[in-house]
Amino acid sequence: MSHFQAWDRSLRFSHIVVVAVGILLLPIAPNLQAQETIGTSAPTSQSSTIITPDTAAPTLSPASDSNLPLTNDLRTQVSAEPRRFHYQLQISVRGVYDDNININQTNRVSDYYFAIEPTLTLGVGDINGHQDSFLRFDYFPGLFLFLDHSENDALQHVISLQGQHQFSRLTLALTEQVAILDGTDLRNLSDATSPGSHANLDVSGRTKFQTYNTHLYASYDLSGKTFLSTEFYSLTTNYNSGSLFSSANLSENLFINYRYSDKLVFGVGGTGGYDFVEDPNPGQTFEQANVRMTYQATGKINLNLSGGVEFRQFENDSRSQYISPVFDFSASYQPSDGTTFAIGAGYRIYNSAVLVAQNFTEATVDFSVHQRFLQRFYVAVVAGYQHSDYFSTVSGLAANRKDDYYYVEPGIDFSITRFWTFGGYYLHRQNDSSFTSFSFDDNQVGIRTALTF
């Protein structure tokens, strides 16, 4: 058994145990005294956006994910009314025409499919404020039924557990997410309103895989102006196919942070980690020097910026040290109650699952705008661009794959009642690769309806 296989088995077991414990705790959770908020939070990178003790919440970090970039969660929040126990069940049904269901360049296959995607949320505490202790459990399955190609029928699962506890000076937080996937796309709770926009570009095809994602966060107030924060992050990406390379990433950071004002916080620190990559790929260690900033100009504008430089080494000195920038940026602007703009950008390194002894750098830009009009209509446009540049992890191997991917997805929904919506969307996505076998273009037209209980 390889080092990766042994690590993968033990790590997957620990992920499942954490989720199972969270499920068992939910029935007794109403006995907790804290009246905390339970909500979703924007993703951060390894040089992650500052989370102050006043606003601490569990966060999933895509920077150390070998394959899984995340998006901001734009789903409808569970009721914000403060109370001990919260529950919500939302059932979404989509009917979709897809002209390239396998995102394949040479053998295009079109089909109609139905997606049934319920979301169950259980939690304790106020769901939006993030001011005290809380516990939240989300289950997001998806059943996909194809009209002509039933061999592609699939049942996918995303399970998420979040928790937080605050002491007088110390804040502890945990996020655990398990995804069991079968298809062409990356899938997590954050993508519920943008189905299919984030394809698994590295593989560029239909495959079965699982991800196990853990994020632990702690912060400690040193004074009224300064505090220490640390984050442990692990992600295992496990492919069922023997021709694809699974990987696992571990990282830990430590920051000292300074509150310049209630609106502006700075931090400086470092990150260290290790990548387990399935044989014959070499394992990798990395270190980062990081700075970061969070700025809330008004109640309508939020800005998060982090960046630094990474130094990466390869097992058995299989090649020379690789030096690269790391960068993550997000901003949102809400000029009115019915209008929201958001933009994000990043630059990170991932392990390739499909090309032996290769990593790739990924530069991304994502943009979204959401507008409500006539009180019942909701219009949204989500768009993004991604550039991937592959490099070798061993000496003497040429790595020359480059990909340019973009997507745009406009949609409109109508609120029939407070609990029932109906709408539709169009998705165009396209990947132009220097390796033609990874190139594709895809168009989807879908109608959708959702009931919330």
MOJODA-V768280 format. One record per residue. N is the residue number from 1. RES is the residue in one letter. OMEGA is omega in whole degrees, -180 to 180 (none if undefined). NEAR is the number of other ideal C-beta (glycine too) atoms within 8 Angstrom. D_FIRST is the distance of its C-alpha to the first C-alpha in whole Angstrom. Layout:
N|RES|OMEGA|NEAR|D_FIRST + N|RES|OMEGA|NEAR|D_FIRST
This chain:
1|M|-179|3|0 + 2|S|177|7|4 + 3|H|-179|7|7 + 4|F|-178|13|8 + 5|Q|179|9|6 + 6|A|178|9|7 + 7|W|-177|11|10 + 8|D|-179|13|11 + 9|R|-179|8|11 + 10|S|-179|8|13 + 11|L|178|12|15 + 12|R|178|12|16 + 13|F|-179|8|17 + 14|S|177|9|19 + 15|H|-178|14|21 + 16|I|178|9|21 + 17|V|-179|8|23 + 18|V|180|12|25 + 19|V|-179|12|26 + 20|A|178|8|27 + 21|V|179|8|29 + 22|G|179|13|31 + 23|I|-179|9|32 + 24|L|-179|7|33 + 25|L|-174|9|35 + 26|L|-180|11|37 + 27|P|180|5|40 + 28|I|-176|6|41 + 29|A|179|11|40 + 30|P|179|7|44 + 31|N|177|5|45 + 32|L|-177|10|44 + 33|Q|-175|4|47 + 34|A|175|11|46 + 35|Q|-169|9|47 + 36|E|179|15|45 + 37|T|178|13|44 + 38|I|-179|14|41 + 39|G|177|10|40 + 40|T|-179|7|38 + 41|S|-178|10|38 + 42|A|-179|9|37 + 43|P|178|12|34 + 44|T|179|12|34 + 45|S|178|15|32 + 46|Q|170|15|30 + 47|S|-157|16|33 + 48|S|176|15|34 + 49|T|-179|14|38 + 50|I|168|15|39 + 51|I|-178|14|39 + 52|T|177|12|42 + 53|P|179|11|43 + 54|D|-176|5|45 + 55|T|-173|7|43 + 56|A|175|13|40 + 57|A|178|12|38 + 58|P|-177|12|34 + 59|T|173|14|33 + 60|L|-176|12|30 + 61|S|-179|14|29 + 62|P|-170|12|28 + 63|A|-179|13|28 + 64|S|177|13|25 + 65|D|-178|15|24 + 66|S|-176|12|22 + 67|N|-163|13|24 + 68|L|171|12|26 + 69|P|-178|11|30 + 70|L|176|10|32 + 71|T|175|13|35 + 72|N|-180|11|38 + 73|D|-179|10|39 + 74|L|179|10|42 + 75|R|174|10|42 + 76|T|180|4|45 + 77|Q|170|9|44 + 78|V|-177|10|45 + 79|S|-179|7|48 + 80|A|-179|8|49 + 81|E|-179|4|51 + 82|P|175|6|50 + 83|R|-174|7|50 + 84|R|-173|7|47 + 85|F|180|9|45 + 86|H|172|13|44 + 87|Y|176|8|43 + 88|Q|173|11|43 + 89|L|176|10|42 + 90|Q|179|11|43 + 91|I|-180|11|42 + 92|S|178|13|42 + 93|V|178|11|43 + 94|R|168|11|43 + 95|G|-168|9|44 + 96|V|165|11|43 + 97|Y|-178|9|44 + 98|D|-176|12|41 + 99|D|178|8|42 + 100|N|-169|13|38 + 101|I|-180|13|36 + 102|N|-175|10|33 + 103|I|-177|12|34 + 104|N|-176|10|34 + 105|Q|-170|8|37 + 106|T|-177|5|37 + 107|N|-177|5|37 + 108|R|178|8|39 + 109|V|179|9|39 + 110|S|-180|8|41 + 111|D|169|12|41 + 112|Y|175|10|42 + 113|Y|175|13|40 + 114|F|176|10|41 + 115|A|176|13|38 + 116|I|-168|10|39 + 117|E|174|13|37 + 118|P|174|10|38 + 119|T|177|15|38 + 120|L|178|10|38 + 121|T|175|12|39 + 122|L|-179|9|39 + 123|G|179|15|40 + 124|V|174|15|42 + 125|G|176|17|45 + 126|D|-167|14|46 + 127|I|-175|14|44 + 128|N|-169|8|45 + 129|G|-178|7|46 + 130|H|-176|12|43 + 131|Q|-175|8|45 + 132|D|-176|12|44 + 133|S|178|11|41 + 134|F|174|17|40 + 135|L|-178|16|37 + 136|R|177|14|36 + 137|F|177|13|34 + 138|D|174|13|34 + 139|Y|-172|10|33 + 140|F|175|14|33 + 141|P|176|10|32 + 142|G|177|13|33 + 143|L|-177|9|34 + 144|F|-177|13|35 + 145|L|-178|10|37 + 146|F|-175|12|38 + 147|L|-176|7|41 + 148|D|-175|6|41 + 149|H|-176|9|37 + 150|S|177|7|36 + 151|E|178|4|32 + 152|N|176|13|32 + 153|D|-175|8|33 + 154|A|172|9|30 + 155|L|-178|9|30 + 156|Q|-177|13|28 + 157|H|168|11|28 + 158|V|-178|16|28 + 159|I|-176|11|28 + 160|S|175|14|30 + 161|L|178|16|31 + 162|Q|178|16|33 + 163|G|180|12|34 + 164|Q|174|16|37 + 165|H|-180|9|39 + 166|Q|170|13|41 + 167|F|-177|7|43 + 168|S|180|3|46 + 169|R|-172|6|44 + 170|L|174|10|41 + 171|T|177|13|39 + 172|L|-178|11|35 + 173|A|180|15|34 + 174|L|168|14|31 + 175|T|177|13|30 + 176|E|179|14|27 + 177|Q|177|14|26 + 178|V|178|15|24 + 179|A|178|13|24 + 180|I|-165|8|23 + 181|L|178|12|25 + 182|D|-178|9|26 + 183|G|-177|11|28 + 184|T|-168|11|29 + 185|D|166|11|30 + 186|L|-172|11|28 + 187|R|174|10|30 + 188|N|-178|11|30 + 189|L|-177|13|33 + 190|S|-175|12|35 + 191|D|-173|14|35 + 192|A|-179|12|37 + 193|T|-180|7|41 + 194|S|-173|11|39 + 195|P|173|11|37 + 196|G|-177|11|35 + 197|S|-180|13|37 + 198|H|179|9|33 + 199|A|174|14|31 + 200|N|-170|12|28 + 201|L|-179|11|29 + 202|D|179|11|26 + 203|V|-179|10|25 + 204|S|178|14|29 + 205|G|-179|9|28 + 206|R|-179|9|27 + 207|T|176|13|24 + 208|K|178|8|22 + 209|F|-180|11|20 + 210|Q|174|12|20 + 211|T|180|15|20 + 212|Y|-167|13|20 + 213|N|179|16|23 + 214|T|177|14|24 + 215|H|177|14|27 + 216|L|-177|10|29 + 217|Y|175|15|32 + 218|A|175|11|35 + 219|S|-177|15|38 + 220|Y|179|11|41 + 221|D|173|10|44 + 222|L|178|6|46 + 223|S|178|6|49 + 224|G|-176|4|51 + 225|K|-174|5|50 + 226|T|174|10|46 + 227|F|174|13|43 + 228|L|175|11|40 + 229|S|178|15|37 + 230|T|-180|11|33 + 231|E|170|12|30 + 232|F|-176|10|26 + 233|Y|173|15|25 + 234|S|176|13|21 + 235|L|172|14|20 + 236|T|175|17|17 + 237|T|-172|15|18 + 238|N|179|11|15 + 239|Y|179|11|16 + 240|N|-177|6|16 + 241|S|177|7|17 + 242|G|180|3|14 + 243|S|179|4|17 + 244|L|-174|11|17 + 245|F|174|12|15 + 246|S|-178|12|14 + 247|S|176|16|15 + 248|A|-177|14|16 + 249|N|174|16|19 + 250|L|176|11|20 + 251|S|178|14|24 + 252|E|176|11|27 + 253|N|178|15|30 + 254|L|-178|9|33 + 255|F|164|13|37 + 256|I|-171|10|40 + 257|N|-178|14|43 + 258|Y|176|9|46 + 259|R|177|12|49 + 260|Y|177|6|52 + 261|S|177|5|53 + 262|D|-176|3|52 + 263|K|-169|6|51 + 264|L|178|10|50 + 265|V|176|12|47 + 266|F|175|11|45 + 267|G|175|14|42 + 268|V|-177|8|40 + 269|G|-178|10|37 + 270|G|-178|9|33 + 271|T|173|14|30 + 272|G|-178|10|26 + 273|G|-180|13|23 + 274|Y|175|10|19 + 275|D|168|13|18 + 276|F|179|13|14 + 277|V|-175|12|14 + 278|E|178|10|11 + 279|D|7|5|11 + 280|P|-179|4|13 + 281|N|180|12|15 + 282|P|170|11|16 + 283|G|-173|11|16 + 284|Q|171|14|19 + 285|T|178|10|21 + 286|F|176|15|25 + 287|E|178|9|28 + 288|Q|167|15|31 + 289|A|-168|7|35 + 290|N|167|17|36 + 291|V|-180|11|40 + 292|R|-176|16|40 + 293|M|170|13|43 + 294|T|-174|13|45 + 295|Y|176|11|48 + 296|Q|-173|10|50 + 297|A|177|8|53 + 298|T|174|5|55 + 299|G|-177|3|54 + 300|K|-174|7|53 + 301|I|174|10|51 + 302|N|-177|10|48 + 303|L|176|11|46 + 304|N|-177|16|43 + 305|L|175|11|42 + 306|S|-179|18|39 + 307|G|179|11|38 + 308|G|-179|13|36 + 309|V|-179|9|35 + 310|E|176|12|31 + 311|F|-174|10|29 + 312|R|178|12|26 + 313|Q|-172|8|24 + 314|F|-174|13|21 + 315|E|180|7|18 + 316|N|-180|5|19 + 317|D|-177|6|23 + 318|S|172|10|22 + 319|R|-179|9|25 + 320|S|-179|4|28 + 321|Q|179|6|28 + 322|Y|-178|10|29 + 323|I|-175|7|32 + 324|S|171|10|33 + 325|P|168|8|35 + 326|V|-171|18|34 + 327|F|176|13|36 + 328|D|-177|19|37 + 329|F|173|11|40 + 330|S|179|14|42 + 331|A|176|11|45 + 332|S|-179|11|47 + 333|Y|-180|9|51 + 334|Q|-177|10|53 + 335|P|178|6|56 + 336|S|-177|5|57 + 337|D|-176|5|56 + 338|G|-175|6|55 + 339|T|177|11|54 + 340|T|173|9|50 + 341|F|177|11|49 + 342|A|178|13|46 + 343|I|178|12|44 + 344|G|178|14|41 + 345|A|180|12|39 + 346|G|176|14|36 + 347|Y|-172|12|34 + 348|R|177|13|30 + 349|I|178|11|27 + 350|Y|173|11|24 + 351|N|178|13|21 + 352|S|176|11|21 + 353|A|-171|13|19 + 354|V|-179|9|21 + 355|L|-175|8|22 + 356|V|175|6|19 + 357|A|178|11|20 + 358|Q|167|13|22 + 359|N|171|12|24 + 360|F|171|13|27 + 361|T|-177|11|30 + 362|E|174|13|31 + 363|A|-175|9|35 + 364|T|171|13|36 + 365|V|179|10|40 + 366|D|-179|11|40 + 367|F|176|11|44 + 368|S|173|14|45 + 369|V|179|10|49 + 370|H|-176|10|50 + 371|Q|172|9|53 + 372|R|175|10|55 + 373|F|-177|7|59 + 374|L|174|4|61 + 375|Q|-174|6|59 + 376|R|-178|6|57 + 377|F|-180|11|56 + 378|Y|180|12|53 + 379|V|180|11|52 + 380|A|172|14|49 + 381|V|178|10|47 + 382|V|-178|13|44 + 383|A|179|11|43 + 384|G|178|11|40 + 385|Y|-179|9|39 + 386|Q|175|14|36 + 387|H|180|11|35 + 388|S|-178|13|32 + 389|D|-174|7|32 + 390|Y|175|13|28 + 391|F|-175|10|28 + 392|S|175|11|25 + 393|T|175|14|22 + 394|V|180|10|23 + 395|S|174|7|26 + 396|G|179|3|28 + 397|L|179|9|26 + 398|A|177|4|29 + 399|A|-174|9|29 + 400|N|176|6|32 + 401|R|175|13|31 + 402|K|-179|10|33 + 403|D|172|13|34 + 404|D|-175|10|37 + 405|Y|173|14|37 + 406|Y|178|10|40 + 407|Y|173|12|41 + 408|V|-176|9|44 + 409|E|171|13|44 + 410|P|179|9|48 + 411|G|177|12|48 + 412|I|179|11|51 + 413|D|-180|11|51 + 414|F|179|10|54 + 415|S|-179|11|54 + 416|I|171|7|56 + 417|T|179|5|56 + 418|R|-173|4|55 + 419|F|-174|6|52 + 420|W|178|11|51 + 421|T|178|10|51 + 422|F|-179|9|51 + 423|G|-179|12|50 + 424|G|-179|9|49 + 425|Y|173|12|47 + 426|Y|179|11|46 + 427|L|169|15|43 + 428|H|176|10|43 + 429|R|-174|12|40 + 430|Q|176|10|39 + 431|N|176|15|36 + 432|D|-175|7|38 + 433|S|174|13|35 + 434|S|170|6|35 + 435|F|-172|7|33 + 436|T|-179|6|35 + 437|S|179|8|32 + 438|F|178|12|31 + 439|S|175|11|35 + 440|F|164|11|37 + 441|D|-172|9|39 + 442|D|176|14|40 + 443|N|177|10|43 + 444|Q|172|12|43 + 445|V|-176|9|46 + 446|G|169|13|45 + 447|I|-175|8|47 + 448|R|174|13|46 + 449|T|-177|10|47 + 450|A|174|10|46 + 451|L|180|8|47 + 452|T|-179|9|47 + 453|F|none|7|48
